[in-house]
Amino acid sequence: MNDWAGRSAAEIAAAVREKRATPREVVADHLARIERLDGRVGAFRAVRAEAALAEADEVAARPDLDRLPLAGVPVAIKDNLSVRGESVRNGSAATPDTPAAEDHVTVARLRAAGAVVVGLTNVPELCVFGTSDSVYGIARNPWDPARTAGGSSGGSAAAVAAAMVPLAVGNDGMGSLRIPAAHCGLVTLKPGHGVVPAGIGNGDWFGMSENGPLATSVEDLRLMLSVLADTEFTGPAEPAPRRIAVGLRSPLAGIPVNGAYTAAVRRAAELLAGAGHTVESADPPYPLDLGVTALRTWTAGTAVDAAELDKTLLAPRTRTHAAVGRRFVDSARGGDARERLRARLEPFFAQHDVLLTPALARRGPRAEPWHERGWAANLLVNSACSPFTPAWNLTGWPAMSVPFGRLSSGAPCAVQLVGRPGSEPVLLAVAEELERLLPWPRTAPLEP
């Protein structure tokens, strides 16, 4: 009997289409791995073992099985997107424990493509912070379980990095795909606005939040993104030379960047230059008030999401975050600050095809119940770790996190790629080159 846990999504789907494996075998292998390992990782809020096996049998009986791009592939869904028959708790005791009547559109597209939903993953309350801990548990980095998996898509990232699923859905409002992907050694893409249907919370944080895939390879990322976007994201026959800017300065003033992350960017730049790209040092003209704009929009989005919830059931950090944001809702909804940011940065991207930066400024904080701590402590630890991600939610432009090298602890390091609107194929092509030039280990060595 084959062990399907740890195989790529592309490999699994091909085996199922060709009748070399059944969806039930594949799903059962992954459920067994979840049962064996998730007590140490904390990736899942809910596992749908019985329902997933039944759905695997339904996939096997489909007349179009031989044409399904994700035939029999187990997937995990972030617990702020609806899965039919399951509650959406969003990391909070304040949300209703009521089964969803319908799948979110991204979940429906995955199921139509033959994927099987095995569970819902842990998130911080209302998906606000960069550490995925809540009353439902703590999501840990499978490469370094003493540290957080990141957030807010931390449970999804941990599930993929631990080979409990080959693919997972997350979303990104201030870096919530890229931060956990960078911690956990995964590749992800926050698509540009409108590429993948959003429908996250009450208004997508004014259009900043985007749904996207978490994967262990660019091939699998392309595969899942094509399903989520309902658009084919095939790779180029030959990668074209690109103009790549290398930016090492933190977009948020005063935040230092750890040398391991700047060294990873410099090495990536060297390899891309050697592959024929035009590479030059150039930081975007980040405005000094970028941090203020980000904070106002971030807190205002939480204020909108929390408006109808019982505030006494929210964690203190969430209550404060929402209270701070209430005064900024109207201005955030207007979007003037974001439009000024786009206008300021557009000339830079007229001169460069891709911006290469560190994905993070430092390794993740310890895996602890941060939701029991105050707002200021959470704000400081989030800002110190991930200053490079929020600008691209504010602009609505595509950005990727790509594994690249290792930290001294042995955990993965990562770089970020950013492009202008519509440049998802360009970013994927550059990421694929980095994968070829310096391959990364696909999953964490967690087995006992």
C-alpha positions, 0 to 999 in steps of 0.5 A: 500500500502506498503512503500518500501523505507527503506526496504533491497534489499534482502527483496525487491527482494524477494517480487518482485520475489514472486509477492507481489510487482511490480518493478514499485511500488518499484521504485515509492516509492523510487523516491518519497522519493528522491523528498522529501529529496534530496534537503536536502541531495544533493545525486543525480546529475541526477534522471532518474524518467521517464526512471526508471519507464519504466525500472521497467515495463521492469523488471516486464515483464521479463520471468526470474523475479522469478530468478533475484537476484535484481528483481526490486531493485532501485540502484544509480550509481556513476557519473564516470561510464557510464549509457546508455543514460546518460552523465558521468560528473564526477563532472566537467564542463570540461567533455562532456555532451554527452549521453553514448552509453553503460552501464559500465560492472558493470551497465550492470550486475546490470541490468541483475540481475533485478536492476533499475537505478534511478539516478547518484550520486554527486562526487567531480571533477574527483573523487579526494577528500574526500568531494563530492562537485562540480559545481553540488552540495554538498553531505551531510551526512544524519546523520549530514547534516552540514557535508560532506557525504565524498568522492569521492563516497559521493553521493552514500553513502548519497543516501543509508544512506537516504533510497533513494535507498537500494544499490549504486555503488561507487569506491575506489581509495584512500578510496573513498568507505570506507570514505563515508561509515564510515561517513554515517553508511554504510557497504562497501567493496573495493574488491581486484584487479581484483575481480570486473571489474574496467574500471574507468577513464583513467586506474583506477589510475594505477590499484588502483581504484576498483568498489564496493557496498554500503549497509546498511547490510552485507546481502545486501553487499554480494548480490550486490557484488555477482552480480558485481563480477559475483561470489557467495559470500555466508556466512559460515555456522559457522564462523571460528576463525581468527587471528586478529591484532589490529592496532591503529597507523596512517599509515601516520606519524604525524596524530592524531586519535580521541579517539572515533575511537580508542575506537570503535576499542578496543570495536570491538576487545573485542567482537571478542575475546569474540567470539573466535578469537585470537586478538592481538595488532599489527601495520603493518610495514608501511614505513615512505614514505607511504604518499609520495608514496600515494601522488605521485600516487594519483596526477599522476592518476588525471594528466592522467584523466585530460590530455584531458580536458580543464584545464580552466574549472577545479576547482583550486584544481583539476588543481593544483592536476593534475599539481603536478602529471604530473611529477610522471606519469611515476614512478607511472605507473611503480609501483615499490613503490607499489611492495615494499610496498606489499613485506614489508606488506606480512609477516605481513599478513602471521601471521594475517588473518585480520587487524582491524583499525579505519576507519577514524581519525576524523569526516568529515569536514563541508559540504561546497564548498571545490571545491572553495578552494585551493589545500593545504586546501583540501589536509590537510583536506583529510589527517587529516580525512582518513589516514587509507585507502590509503595503501590498494589501493596501495597494491590492497588488500581488505578492508572494512568499517563497522559501529560500535558505535556512535560519540558524535554527534550521527553520526555513527562511524566505523572500517576498516577490511583489508585482504590479496588477496582473503580474501573477504569472510573472511572479510565479515564473520568478518563484519557479526559477528560485525553486530550481536554483535553490530547491527547498525541502517540501515538508518538515521532518516531524515523524517520530 
